[in-house]
């Protein structure tokens, strides 16, 4: 019975966190450096690596506004999550699928990076895929 209460609490916390992630993602264009500092502190309290925290900063405040760089940061963050949190993830976490999607996204970034003129629709599609992958891996790591 104690484990059921614990899993119910974890499920509620996971649900609240999922809503929090959605809101933060939606409002990411309005995130201030102070807000990101608080988020970084929280991530460190949750035992995320310094490299991951740095990548989250780069995702929300990239040095340059090249969307392909942000996609690359998201891919790096997912790889870091897999490396550092794979033992903490549930047994049904789709790590193999994440790695496959990482490979496809990285190939897309490489192809678009070499193109003399970037196709805006393809860049947007990569941004959406990378965001979805990052959100999925981050949610799994927190739950």
N, C-alpha and C positions, 0 to 999 in steps of 0.2 A: 504494500500500500504506500509506503514511503517513496518508493521509486516512481509510482504513478503520480504522486503529488509533485515530485521533482520534475518529471517529464512534462506535466501540465504547466508548471512554472516556466520551464525552458521553452515550451511551445508559445506561451503568452509573450515571453521576452523576445523570442524570435519573430513573432508577428509584429510586435511594437518596433523592433529593430528594422524589419522589412519596410514598414511605413516610414520610419525615420530615414532610411536609405533613399526611398523614393522621393521624399520631400527634399532631402539634401541634394539629390541629383537634379531635381527640377529647379531648385533655387541656386544651383552651383554658380550661375552667372552673377549672383548677388553676394557670394561668399566673400567676406572680408578676411584679411590676413589674421586678425584676432580670432575670428571664428575657426579658421583652419588650425590655429594654434591650440585651441581647446580640443578640436577633433584629434589632433596629433597626440595630445596628452592622453586622451581616452584610448587611442589605439595602442599606445605604449603600455597603459595599464592592462589592456587586454592581451599583452604579450606578443604584439606584432613586432616584427623586426624593424630596426632603424632604417634599413634599406626600403622596406615597404612604406613606412611613414614618409620618407623622402619622395618616393614615387607618387604617393597620393598628393603631396604638395605640388609636384610637377604637373600632375594631371589637372589640378584646379588652377594653378598659377604657372603655366609654362613660360619659359624665358622668351620664346617667340611663339606666335600664334599659329604656327603651321599645324593644321589638324592631323597630318600624318605623324608628326612628332608625338602628339597627345595619344594617338592610337598606339604608338610604340611604347609609351610610358604605361599605358593600360596593360599591354601584353607583358611587359617586364614585371608589372605588379602581380599579374596572375601567376607568372612563373615563380615569383618569389613566394607567393602564397602556397603554391604546390610544394615547393622545396621546404618551406619552414613549417607549414601547418598540416601536411599530409597525414601525419600521425594522429592529429586531433580531429580530422574530418570523419564524418560517418562512413561506414562501410559502403554505402550506396552512393557516395559522392562520385560524379562522373569525371574522374581525373583523366581518363583516357580520351574522352570526348573533348575535354578542355584542351588537352595537348594537341589534338587533331585540329581543333578550331584555331588555336594559336598559330599553328603552322600555316593554315590557309590565310589567316589575316596577315601574317608576316609576309607571305608571298605576294599578297595583294598590295601591301605597303611598298614592297621592293619594286613591283612592276609600275605602280603609279609614281613612285619617286623617280624612276628613270624616264618617265614620259615627259616630253617637252611641254605639253599642255595637259594639266590634270583635269580629268573628267569629274566635274563637281558631283554628279550623281553617284559615281563610283566611290568617291571620297566619303560622301555622306553615308553610303551603305556600309563602308568599312568602319566608320565612326559608330554607327548603330550596332554593328556586330561586336565591336570591341567593348562597347559600353555594356551590352547584354552579357557578354562573357565575364567582364570584370564584376558586374553586379551579382552574377550567379556564384562565382568563386568566393567573393567577399561574404555574401550571405551564408554560404556553406561554412566558411571559416569562423564566422561569428556564432552561428548556431551550434 
